Amino acid sequence: MARVKRREPIRLGGQKIAAGERRTVELGLGTLYNHNPISMPVHVIHGARPGPRLFVCAAVHGDELNGIEVVRRLLAQPGLRNLRGTLMAVPMVNVLGVMHQSRYLPDRRDLNRSFPGSTTGSLAARLAELFMQEIVRGSTHGIDLHTGAIHRTNLPQIRADMDDPETGKLARAFGVPLLIHANLRDGSLREAAAGEGVRMLLYEGGEALRFDERCIRAGLRGVLGVMRALGMLRGRAPSPTREPVVARASTWVRAPTSGILRSLRGLGEAVNKGDVLGYVSDPFGMAEEVVTAACDGLIMGRSNLPLAHEGDALFLIARVSATDTIEMDDLDSDPAWKEEPAIV
């Protein structure tokens, strides 16, 4: 019987990871003020059999925490024992941001506008270059896990280049109800990865500095679905109960005046142009203005903060037919987390 040729090892952070091995590698980020070292942890599973090289990362924005829990649950999946290809899981890219519960790095730069970075630039640029060099270059695919900003929550959604057939296929395999065709943004990880020929999905779900169990479940199910679609895991992703809604544009509805917001519509609800979304009033209710939908579509994001200044972003509407609907209960249809206690 002919011997099966063993896969070559990979190198990460100066370490060699053999085929069939799991290892956590600490990528050095320098030192803190007190001279204590700080690093970015990367858990690598280098499968014994060939396949894609996928990175899954979270907390590029340091206050976006759902993805950290998605990565933890992902690494607990028993199916990874039979992984084809290589998985690199990075729960905290912006480690310093997580430590300070901040979207940004200590230099006040947005890491997701600092790619591909440089070895001689700002702190953000150096971190971006390290991530590109060690993680992105050499990968075939990537999934970047995000949430909404502080006081804003997002419907579970994928943002990707839906005009690319393979990327579109993977976006559908993720299994969330809403897919957004999103143009590349200057300095973003997705743009830098595209420049290296790496196909990427960006997942959005939930709110900054909060765990959202439903969005975590949707993220885990999505990553597993993509890995199955890539042939990295056995089995097939569960078929969605309905086709996802695909949007190519979105519109923010902003506060017409300053005051106290009473929201009447929730995530995933279909609206028609002119529908009442809520009211903004003074604290006594003596003066009040209505907030109306600026277009037909689906509410894909909204503010959770009742306090609004004139011009504040309140509702984000995906521009689709108002006959398209999303059932939030569809996100609970996969058994991948049945053994995981729900976060409440």
C-alpha positions as CSV (number, residue, x, y, z in Angstrom):
1,M,0.0,0.0,0.0
2,A,1.4,3.4,-1.0
3,R,2.1,5.7,1.9
4,V,0.1,8.9,2.2
5,K,2.4,11.9,2.1
6,R,2.2,13.8,5.3
7,R,1.5,17.5,5.1
8,E,4.2,20.0,5.6
9,P,4.3,21.9,8.9
10,I,3.4,25.6,9.0
11,R,5.3,28.3,10.8
12,L,3.7,31.0,12.9
13,G,5.5,33.4,15.2
14,G,8.7,31.6,14.7
15,Q,7.2,28.3,15.8
16,K,6.7,25.2,13.7
17,I,3.3,23.4,13.9
18,A,3.2,19.9,12.5
19,A,0.4,18.3,10.7
20,G,-2.2,17.0,13.1
21,E,-1.1,19.4,15.9
22,R,-3.0,22.0,17.9
23,R,-1.1,24.8,19.5
24,T,-1.5,28.3,20.9
25,V,1.1,30.7,19.6
26,E,1.6,34.1,21.3
27,L,2.5,36.8,18.7
28,G,4.5,39.4,20.6
29,L,3.2,43.0,20.6
30,G,5.9,44.6,22.7
31,T,5.6,45.7,26.3
32,L,3.2,47.8,28.4
33,Y,4.2,50.9,30.4
34,N,5.3,48.7,33.3
35,H,7.5,46.7,30.9
36,N,5.3,43.6,31.1
37,P,5.1,41.9,27.7
38,I,1.9,41.7,25.8
39,S,0.9,39.4,23.0
40,M,-1.9,38.4,20.6
41,P,-2.9,34.7,21.2
42,V,-3.5,32.6,18.1
43,H,-4.8,29.0,18.4
44,V,-3.7,26.9,15.4
45,I,-5.1,23.6,14.3
46,H,-3.0,22.2,11.4
47,G,-5.1,19.3,10.1
48,A,-3.5,16.1,9.1
49,R,-5.2,16.2,5.7
50,P,-4.9,19.0,3.1
51,G,-7.5,21.7,2.7
52,P,-8.1,25.5,2.9
53,R,-6.2,27.7,5.4
54,L,-8.9,29.7,7.2
55,F,-8.5,32.4,9.8
56,V,-11.3,33.4,12.1
57,C,-10.7,36.6,14.1
58,A,-12.6,38.8,16.5
59,A,-12.2,42.1,18.4
60,V,-10.5,44.0,15.7
61,H,-12.5,46.7,17.5
62,G,-11.7,46.1,21.1
63,D,-15.2,46.6,22.5
64,E,-16.9,44.1,20.2
65,L,-17.0,41.0,22.3
66,N,-19.5,38.6,20.8
67,G,-16.8,37.2,18.5
68,I,-14.5,36.3,21.4
69,E,-17.2,33.9,22.6
70,V,-17.8,32.6,19.1
71,V,-14.2,31.7,18.8
72,R,-14.2,30.0,22.3
73,R,-17.2,27.8,21.3
74,L,-15.7,27.1,17.9
75,L,-12.5,25.7,19.4
76,A,-14.6,23.4,21.7
77,Q,-16.2,21.7,18.7
78,P,-15.4,17.9,18.6
79,G,-15.4,17.9,14.8
80,L,-12.1,19.8,14.7
81,R,-10.4,16.5,15.5
82,N,-10.9,15.6,11.8
83,L,-10.2,19.0,10.4
84,R,-9.1,19.2,6.8
85,G,-6.7,22.1,6.1
86,T,-5.7,24.7,8.7
87,L,-7.7,26.8,11.1
88,M,-6.1,29.9,12.8
89,A,-8.4,31.3,15.5
90,V,-7.7,34.8,16.9
91,P,-10.1,35.8,19.6
92,M,-8.6,39.2,20.3
93,V,-6.8,41.0,17.5
94,N,-6.9,44.4,19.2
95,V,-5.7,43.1,22.6
96,L,-5.0,46.6,24.0
97,G,-8.5,47.7,23.0
98,V,-10.1,44.8,24.8
99,M,-8.1,45.6,27.9
100,H,-9.4,49.2,27.9
101,Q,-12.9,48.2,26.7
102,S,-12.3,50.6,23.8
103,R,-13.1,50.3,20.1
104,Y,-9.7,51.9,19.4
105,L,-6.1,51.4,20.2
106,P,-4.4,53.6,22.8
107,D,-3.2,55.9,20.0
108,R,-6.9,56.6,19.2
109,R,-6.6,54.9,15.8
110,D,-9.1,52.6,14.4
111,L,-7.3,49.3,13.6
112,N,-9.8,48.5,10.9
113,R,-8.8,51.6,9.0
114,S,-5.0,50.9,9.4
115,F,-4.5,47.9,7.2
116,P,-2.2,46.7,5.6
117,G,-0.1,48.6,8.0
118,S,3.7,49.0,8.2
119,T,6.6,48.1,10.4
120,T,7.6,51.7,11.0
121,G,4.3,53.4,11.4
122,S,1.9,54.0,14.3
123,L,1.0,51.4,16.9
124,A,-2.1,50.6,14.8
125,A,-0.1,50.3,11.6
126,R,2.4,48.0,13.3
127,L,-0.3,45.7,14.7
128,A,-2.0,45.6,11.3
129,E,1.3,44.7,9.6
130,L,1.9,41.9,12.1
131,F,-1.6,40.5,11.5
132,M,-1.1,40.6,7.8
133,Q,2.3,39.0,7.9
134,E,1.5,36.2,10.3
135,I,-2.2,35.5,9.7
136,V,-3.6,36.9,6.4
137,R,-0.8,36.2,3.9
138,G,-0.8,32.6,3.1
139,S,-4.5,32.1,4.1
140,T,-7.1,31.2,1.5
141,H,-10.1,32.5,3.4
142,G,-11.0,34.6,6.4
143,I,-14.0,35.4,8.7
144,D,-13.9,38.7,10.7
145,L,-16.4,38.8,13.6
146,H,-17.9,42.2,14.6
147,T,-20.8,43.8,16.5
148,G,-22.5,47.1,16.4
149,A,-21.0,50.1,18.2
150,I,-21.7,51.2,21.7
151,H,-25.5,51.6,22.3
152,R,-26.2,50.2,18.8
153,T,-27.2,46.7,17.9
154,N,-27.0,44.9,14.6
155,L,-29.2,42.2,13.2
156,P,-27.0,39.1,12.4
157,Q,-25.7,39.8,8.9
158,I,-22.9,39.1,6.6
159,R,-21.1,41.8,4.6
160,A,-19.2,40.6,1.6
161,D,-18.5,41.0,-2.1
162,M,-21.7,39.3,-3.3
163,D,-20.6,39.8,-6.9
164,D,-17.9,37.2,-6.5
165,P,-19.6,33.8,-7.0
166,E,-17.4,31.9,-4.5
167,T,-17.7,34.6,-1.8
168,G,-21.5,34.7,-2.4
169,K,-21.7,30.9,-1.9
170,L,-19.8,31.1,1.4
171,A,-22.0,34.1,2.5
172,R,-25.1,31.9,2.0
173,A,-23.4,29.0,3.8
174,F,-23.1,31.2,6.9
175,G,-26.8,30.9,7.3
176,V,-27.8,34.4,8.6
177,P,-31.0,36.0,7.3
178,L,-29.4,39.1,5.8
179,L,-26.6,39.5,3.3
180,I,-25.2,42.9,2.4
181,H,-23.1,43.6,-0.7
182,A,-20.5,45.8,0.8
183,N,-17.9,47.8,-1.0
184,L,-14.3,47.6,0.3
185,R,-13.4,50.4,2.7
186,D,-10.0,52.0,2.6
187,G,-7.7,50.6,5.3
188,S,-10.0,47.8,6.3
189,L,-8.9,44.2,7.0
190,R,-11.3,43.0,4.2
191,E,-9.7,45.4,1.7
192,A,-6.2,44.3,2.6
193,A,-7.1,40.7,2.5
194,A,-8.6,41.1,-0.9
195,G,-5.3,42.6,-2.1
196,E,-3.7,39.3,-1.0
197,G,-6.3,37.2,-2.9
198,V,-8.0,36.1,0.3
199,R,-11.8,35.8,0.2
200,M,-13.4,37.2,3.3
201,L,-16.7,37.5,5.1
202,L,-17.5,40.1,7.7
203,Y,-20.1,39.0,10.3
204,E,-22.0,41.7,12.3
205,G,-24.3,40.8,15.1
206,G,-25.3,42.4,18.5
207,E,-23.9,45.4,20.4
208,A,-20.5,46.5,21.7
209,L,-19.5,45.6,25.3
210,R,-22.4,43.1,25.6
211,F,-22.8,39.4,25.0
212,D,-25.9,38.5,22.9
213,E,-26.6,34.8,23.0
214,R,-28.6,34.7,19.8
215,C,-26.0,36.5,17.9
216,I,-23.2,34.3,19.3
217,R,-25.2,31.2,18.3
218,A,-25.7,32.6,14.8
219,G,-22.0,33.4,14.5
220,L,-20.9,29.9,15.6
221,R,-23.4,28.3,13.3
222,G,-22.2,30.5,10.5
223,V,-18.5,29.7,10.9
224,L,-19.2,26.0,11.1
225,G,-21.4,26.3,8.0
226,V,-18.6,28.0,6.0
227,M,-16.1,25.4,7.2
228,R,-18.4,22.6,5.9
229,A,-18.9,24.4,2.6
230,L,-15.1,24.6,2.3
231,G,-14.7,20.9,3.0
232,M,-12.8,21.5,6.2
233,L,-15.4,19.7,8.4
234,R,-17.5,16.6,7.7
235,G,-21.2,16.9,6.9
236,R,-23.3,19.7,5.4
237,A,-24.5,22.9,6.9
238,P,-28.2,22.8,7.8
239,S,-30.4,24.1,5.0
240,P,-31.8,27.6,5.9
241,T,-35.5,27.6,6.5
242,R,-35.8,30.4,4.0
243,E,-33.6,32.2,1.4
244,P,-31.6,35.1,2.9
245,V,-32.5,38.6,2.0
246,V,-29.7,40.3,-0.1
247,A,-29.3,44.1,0.0
248,R,-27.0,46.3,-1.9
249,A,-27.5,49.5,0.0
250,S,-28.7,50.8,3.4
251,T,-29.9,54.1,4.8
252,W,-29.6,55.7,8.3
253,V,-32.6,57.4,9.7
254,R,-31.5,60.2,12.0
255,A,-33.1,62.0,14.9
256,P,-35.1,65.0,13.6
257,T,-34.6,66.9,16.9
258,S,-33.0,66.3,20.3
259,G,-34.9,64.6,23.0
260,I,-36.0,61.2,24.4
261,L,-36.5,58.5,21.8
262,R,-39.3,56.0,22.1
263,S,-38.6,53.2,19.5
264,L,-41.5,51.3,18.1
265,R,-39.8,49.0,15.6
266,G,-37.3,46.2,16.2
267,L,-34.5,44.4,14.3
268,G,-35.6,42.5,11.3
269,E,-38.9,44.2,10.9
270,A,-40.0,45.2,7.4
271,V,-41.0,48.9,6.9
272,N,-42.3,51.0,4.1
273,K,-41.2,54.5,3.4
274,G,-43.1,56.9,5.7
275,D,-43.8,54.2,8.4
276,V,-43.5,55.5,12.0
277,L,-40.4,54.1,13.7
278,G,-40.7,56.0,16.9
279,Y,-41.0,59.4,18.5
280,V,-38.5,62.0,19.9
281,S,-40.0,64.2,22.6
282,D,-38.8,66.6,25.4
283,P,-38.8,65.0,28.9
284,F,-42.3,66.5,29.6
285,G,-43.9,65.3,26.3
286,M,-44.9,68.9,25.4
287,A,-43.0,68.9,22.1
288,E,-42.8,65.7,20.0
289,E,-41.5,64.8,16.5
290,V,-42.2,61.6,14.7
291,V,-39.3,59.4,13.3
292,T,-40.3,57.9,9.9
293,A,-38.7,55.4,7.6
294,A,-36.8,57.1,4.8
295,C,-37.2,54.1,2.4
296,D,-38.7,50.7,2.0
297,G,-36.6,47.9,3.6
298,L,-35.6,46.0,6.7
299,I,-34.3,47.3,10.0
300,M,-30.8,45.9,10.2
301,G,-29.5,48.1,13.0
302,R,-30.8,50.5,15.6
303,S,-29.9,52.6,18.6
304,N,-30.6,51.2,22.0
305,L,-30.1,54.5,23.8
306,P,-33.2,56.6,24.4
307,L,-31.2,59.8,24.6
308,A,-30.8,61.4,21.2
309,H,-29.3,64.6,19.9
310,E,-30.5,66.0,16.6
311,G,-28.8,64.1,13.8
312,D,-28.0,61.0,15.8
313,A,-28.3,57.7,13.9
314,L,-31.3,55.9,15.2
315,F,-32.3,53.1,12.6
316,L,-30.3,51.5,9.8
317,I,-32.6,50.3,7.0
318,A,-31.4,47.7,4.4
319,R,-32.9,48.8,1.1
320,V,-34.9,45.8,0.0
321,S,-38.5,45.2,-0.9
322,A,-40.7,45.7,2.2
323,T,-42.3,42.3,1.4
324,D,-39.0,40.6,2.4
325,T,-39.3,39.4,6.0
326,I,-36.9,38.0,8.6
327,E,-37.9,35.6,11.3
328,M,-35.5,36.0,14.3
329,D,-36.6,32.5,15.5
330,D,-34.8,31.1,12.4
331,L,-31.5,31.8,14.1
332,D,-32.4,29.1,16.8
333,S,-32.8,26.3,14.3
334,D,-29.3,24.7,14.6
335,P,-28.3,22.2,17.3
336,A,-24.6,23.1,17.3
337,W,-24.8,24.8,20.7
338,K,-27.3,22.4,22.4
339,E,-24.6,21.4,25.0
340,E,-23.5,24.9,25.7
341,P,-25.3,26.7,28.5
342,A,-27.0,29.9,27.2
343,I,-25.6,33.2,28.3
344,V,-28.4,35.3,29.9
